[in-house]
């Protein structure tokens, strides 16, 4: 019985960490919300491990920085966008910052900057050169 429980625990733990964070690809002048909305997410309710959470936060920060560098305005991300649903599953307090139509990508970045364990991610991405995944 203990072996079965151990195996079930290991299988469950591997599926939690198995969520791969997709890479962001934006075209010139594209709104960050549009690019984020195209991303495929297997399970929006999965609880990510620490590395995947950092990857997820970096994805949103990259979107904001890329849009700002392209001169695009901050864009509104709908509350039902799968990648945002994944963010909300792992950072439920972000939902308090949603407006009527969703949340601005810049507001997500500002929220992440208030969390001490992700502040370095925000600062690093803001200082980084142009995104390598951004197609122009």
Secondary structure in CASP SS format (residue, H / E / C, confidence):
PFRMAT SS
TARGET T0000
AUTHOR 0000-0000-0000
METHOD secondary structure of the structure
MODEL  1
X C 1.00
X H 1.00
X H 1.00
X H 1.00
X H 1.00
X H 1.00
X H 1.00
X H 1.00
X H 1.00
X H 1.00
X H 1.00
X H 1.00
X H 1.00
X H 1.00
X H 1.00
X H 1.00
X H 1.00
X C 1.00
X C 1.00
X C 1.00
X C 1.00
X C 1.00
X C 1.00
X C 1.00
X C 1.00
X C 1.00
X C 1.00
X C 1.00
X C 1.00
X C 1.00
X C 1.00
X H 1.00
X H 1.00
X H 1.00
X H 1.00
X H 1.00
X H 1.00
X C 1.00
X C 1.00
X C 1.00
X C 1.00
X C 1.00
X C 1.00
X C 1.00
X C 1.00
X C 1.00
X C 1.00
X C 1.00
X C 1.00
X H 1.00
X H 1.00
X H 1.00
X H 1.00
X H 1.00
X H 1.00
X H 1.00
X H 1.00
X H 1.00
X H 1.00
X H 1.00
X H 1.00
X H 1.00
X H 1.00
X H 1.00
X H 1.00
X H 1.00
X H 1.00
X H 1.00
X H 1.00
X C 1.00
X C 1.00
X C 1.00
X C 1.00
X C 1.00
X C 1.00
X E 1.00
X E 1.00
X C 1.00
X C 1.00
X C 1.00
X C 1.00
X H 1.00
X H 1.00
X H 1.00
X H 1.00
X H 1.00
X H 1.00
X H 1.00
X H 1.00
X H 1.00
X C 1.00
X H 1.00
X H 1.00
X H 1.00
X H 1.00
X H 1.00
X H 1.00
X C 1.00
X C 1.00
X C 1.00
X C 1.00
X C 1.00
X E 1.00
X E 1.00
X H 1.00
X H 1.00
X H 1.00
X H 1.00
X H 1.00
X H 1.00
X H 1.00
X H 1.00
X H 1.00
X C 1.00
X C 1.00
X H 1.00
X H 1.00
X H 1.00
X H 1.00
X H 1.00
X H 1.00
X H 1.00
X H 1.00
X H 1.00
X H 1.00
X H 1.00
X H 1.00
X C 1.00
X C 1.00
X C 1.00
X C 1.00
X C 1.00
X C 1.00
X C 1.00
X C 1.00
X C 1.00
END
